[in-house]
Amino acid sequence: MRPPYLLLDIDGVLIPFPNADGSTPATHARHDVVPADRSADNPVTVWLNPDHGRLLMDVIRTGLVTPVWCTSWRLDATTLIGPLLGLPPLPHVDLPSPQITTSHPNGYLWKRDHVDDWLADAPAVWIDDDFTNLDHAWAAERDAKGAPTLLVQPDPHHGLQPGHLTELRTWVSQSPAARAA
């Protein structure tokens, strides 16, 4: 069995959303980046925890997962965010730019239909801050059909925590793919 994909979101996971007072975690450093659809005089300010790169690389180096960006940052994840964290170039799920006003237009995360098609029957760990109960039901259905799926959902104001990666490692080490290796 192939290693599970590790699908990584960015906003709310690696870039926390500000609290009501506008603050971000003290662990995060400010960076101004220029996404492909912007000009240099109109950068985007992001807050990243420099420890995230090391923590993610510790997981990636095990070879037990295949990391892939799964974010509306698309290719900018590899060219802008990854280098700031010391991550190697990673492929990305080519998500569309939907014209939606909510991230749950059908009651579940808008990315899910695209991810479902992209994954087919591959096992996956998906880290995103924006899952609904319908997404968790989808993951359980994939499990039942033989495609092990773990959804990890950080608090969007705190982002990815070491405990989330411990959960991922424990799940992956107990998966059929790890036992077959």
Backbone torsions as a table, in degrees:
resi	resn	phi	psi	omega
1	MET	NA	138.6	-179.0
2	ARG	-72.5	154.4	176.9
3	PRO	-63.4	148.7	177.2
4	PRO	-64.7	147.7	169.2
5	TYR	-72.5	143.2	171.0
6	LEU	-107.5	101.5	-179.4
7	LEU	-88.5	120.2	-175.0
8	LEU	-112.8	122.2	171.1
9	ASP	-87.3	167.9	178.8
10	ILE	-115.5	-61.6	-176.7
11	ASP	-66.1	125.2	-178.6
12	GLY	85.9	-10.1	178.2
13	VAL	-114.0	-62.9	176.9
14	LEU	-94.3	-29.3	174.9
15	ILE	-111.7	103.8	-179.0
16	PRO	-70.8	151.3	174.2
17	PHE	-79.4	142.6	179.5
18	PRO	-63.1	149.9	173.3
19	ASN	-71.4	175.8	-178.4
20	ALA	-56.2	-31.3	180.0
21	ASP	-86.6	3.5	178.4
22	GLY	88.6	-0.4	-177.5
23	SER	-81.9	154.8	174.2
24	THR	-122.8	164.5	-179.0
25	PRO	-57.0	142.1	-179.6
26	ALA	-63.6	-17.9	-179.9
27	THR	-75.3	-10.6	-173.0
28	HIS	-102.6	141.5	179.7
29	ALA	-107.6	147.2	-178.7
30	ARG	-80.1	138.9	174.5
31	HIS	-140.3	142.5	171.4
32	ASP	-105.9	124.1	-178.8
33	VAL	-123.4	157.7	-178.9
34	VAL	-120.2	95.0	177.2
35	PRO	-60.3	159.9	-175.8
36	ALA	-55.6	-30.8	-177.0
37	ASP	-91.2	13.2	-178.9
38	ARG	-125.0	163.3	175.2
39	SER	-99.0	162.2	-177.4
40	ALA	-60.5	-24.5	178.7
41	ASP	-85.5	6.3	179.5
42	ASN	-136.7	60.0	-177.9
43	PRO	-72.5	167.6	175.2
44	VAL	-109.1	130.0	176.6
45	THR	-87.7	129.2	177.6
46	VAL	-127.7	155.4	178.6
47	TRP	-120.1	118.7	-176.9
48	LEU	-124.2	143.5	175.7
49	ASN	-89.2	115.2	-177.8
50	PRO	-60.7	-23.0	177.9
51	ASP	-69.7	-22.3	-177.9
52	HIS	-60.6	-37.6	179.4
53	GLY	-60.4	-48.4	179.4
54	ARG	-62.5	-45.4	-179.2
55	LEU	-62.6	-42.9	178.7
56	LEU	-67.6	-40.0	178.8
57	MET	-64.5	-33.9	175.9
58	ASP	-58.9	-38.6	178.4
59	VAL	-74.6	-45.6	-177.3
60	ILE	-61.6	-41.5	-177.8
61	ARG	-63.2	-21.5	179.2
62	THR	-65.2	-23.7	-176.7
63	GLY	75.7	5.3	-178.4
64	LEU	-85.2	-8.0	177.6
65	VAL	-137.5	157.9	174.0
66	THR	-113.7	105.0	-174.3
67	PRO	-74.8	140.1	-180.0
68	VAL	-146.5	133.6	173.4
69	TRP	-70.3	137.5	176.4
70	CYS	-136.2	79.9	-168.2
71	THR	-152.1	155.1	175.1
72	SER	-69.4	-6.9	173.8
73	TRP	-73.2	-16.9	178.8
74	ARG	46.2	-128.3	-177.6
75	LEU	-63.5	-28.0	177.7
76	ASP	-60.1	-22.8	176.3
77	ALA	-60.4	-43.7	-179.5
78	THR	-76.0	-38.4	-174.7
79	THR	-86.3	-25.1	-176.0
80	LEU	-114.2	-53.2	-172.6
81	ILE	-79.0	-49.4	-179.1
82	GLY	-52.5	-50.4	-179.5
83	PRO	-60.3	-34.0	178.5
84	LEU	-66.1	-22.6	179.8
85	LEU	-101.7	-2.3	-177.9
86	GLY	78.1	23.7	179.3
87	LEU	-91.0	147.3	176.3
88	PRO	-72.6	166.9	174.6
89	PRO	-59.4	131.2	179.4
90	LEU	-121.0	148.0	173.1
91	PRO	-67.7	169.1	178.1
92	HIS	-138.5	150.3	171.3
93	VAL	-73.1	126.2	-176.5
94	ASP	-80.9	83.2	-179.0
95	LEU	-78.9	146.1	176.3
96	PRO	-75.2	174.4	173.3
97	SER	-105.3	85.3	-174.3
98	PRO	-70.9	149.1	175.5
99	GLN	-93.5	80.2	-177.1
100	ILE	-126.6	158.0	178.4
101	THR	-108.8	-3.5	176.5
102	THR	-140.7	151.9	178.9
103	SER	-80.1	-0.9	-179.6
104	HIS	-129.1	58.4	-175.1
105	PRO	-62.6	-24.3	178.5
106	ASN	-114.2	17.5	-179.6
107	GLY	91.1	-4.1	177.5
108	TYR	-137.9	168.9	-176.0
109	LEU	-58.2	128.8	-174.7
110	TRP	-56.8	-29.0	-178.5
111	LYS	-70.8	-21.5	-166.8
112	ARG	-58.8	-44.1	-179.1
113	ASP	-60.4	-39.5	179.9
114	HIS	-69.9	-40.9	178.0
115	VAL	-65.3	-42.0	-179.8
116	ASP	-59.2	-45.7	177.5
117	ASP	-64.1	-43.5	-176.9
118	TRP	-65.4	-43.3	-177.9
119	LEU	-71.5	-33.5	-170.4
120	ALA	55.1	-118.7	-178.6
121	ASP	-106.8	16.5	-179.2
122	ALA	-71.6	143.7	174.3
123	PRO	-69.0	154.5	-176.3
124	ALA	-156.1	146.8	164.1
125	VAL	-113.2	124.7	-177.6
126	TRP	-119.9	118.9	178.4
127	ILE	-103.8	113.4	179.8
128	ASP	-151.9	148.9	-178.0
129	ASP	-89.3	-1.4	-164.2
130	ASP	-122.9	29.8	179.3
131	PHE	-76.1	152.6	172.9
132	THR	-114.2	177.6	176.4
133	ASN	-59.2	-33.6	178.7
134	LEU	-66.3	-32.9	176.3
135	ASP	-68.3	-41.0	178.1
136	HIS	-65.6	-36.2	176.2
137	ALA	-65.9	-39.7	176.4
138	TRP	-59.6	-45.0	179.1
139	ALA	-61.9	-42.2	178.8
140	ALA	-64.1	-38.4	178.2
141	GLU	-65.7	-41.1	176.3
142	ARG	-61.2	-44.0	176.5
143	ASP	-55.4	-48.3	-177.4
144	ALA	-61.9	-27.8	-179.9
145	LYS	-90.3	6.1	177.3
146	GLY	91.6	12.6	176.3
147	ALA	-113.3	85.6	-176.3
148	PRO	-51.9	131.9	-176.0
149	THR	-141.8	126.8	175.4
150	LEU	-118.9	128.5	172.8
151	LEU	-103.4	126.7	177.6
152	VAL	-115.0	125.6	-170.7
153	GLN	-124.8	91.9	176.3
154	PRO	-67.9	154.3	170.7
155	ASP	-67.0	127.3	-174.3
156	PRO	-66.0	-15.8	179.0
157	HIS	-90.8	-13.3	179.1
158	HIS	-113.8	-27.6	179.3
159	GLY	73.7	-165.9	-177.0
160	LEU	-60.8	133.9	178.9
161	GLN	-121.5	156.0	178.6
162	PRO	-53.3	-35.5	179.4
163	GLY	-61.3	-31.4	177.2
164	HIS	-65.0	-38.9	-179.8
165	LEU	-75.6	-29.1	172.5
166	THR	-64.6	-43.7	176.6
167	GLU	-58.7	-45.3	178.8
168	LEU	-60.0	-50.6	-179.0
169	ARG	-59.6	-43.2	179.6
170	THR	-62.1	-46.9	-179.0
171	TRP	-62.3	-47.2	-178.2
172	VAL	-64.3	-40.2	-177.9
173	SER	-67.4	-21.0	179.1
174	GLN	-99.3	0.6	-177.1
175	SER	-78.0	157.4	177.1
176	PRO	-57.6	-33.0	179.4
177	ALA	-62.6	-41.3	-179.8
178	ALA	-69.0	-39.0	-179.7
179	ARG	-68.8	-27.4	-179.3
180	ALA	-79.7	-19.0	-176.7
181	ALA	-74.0	NA	NA
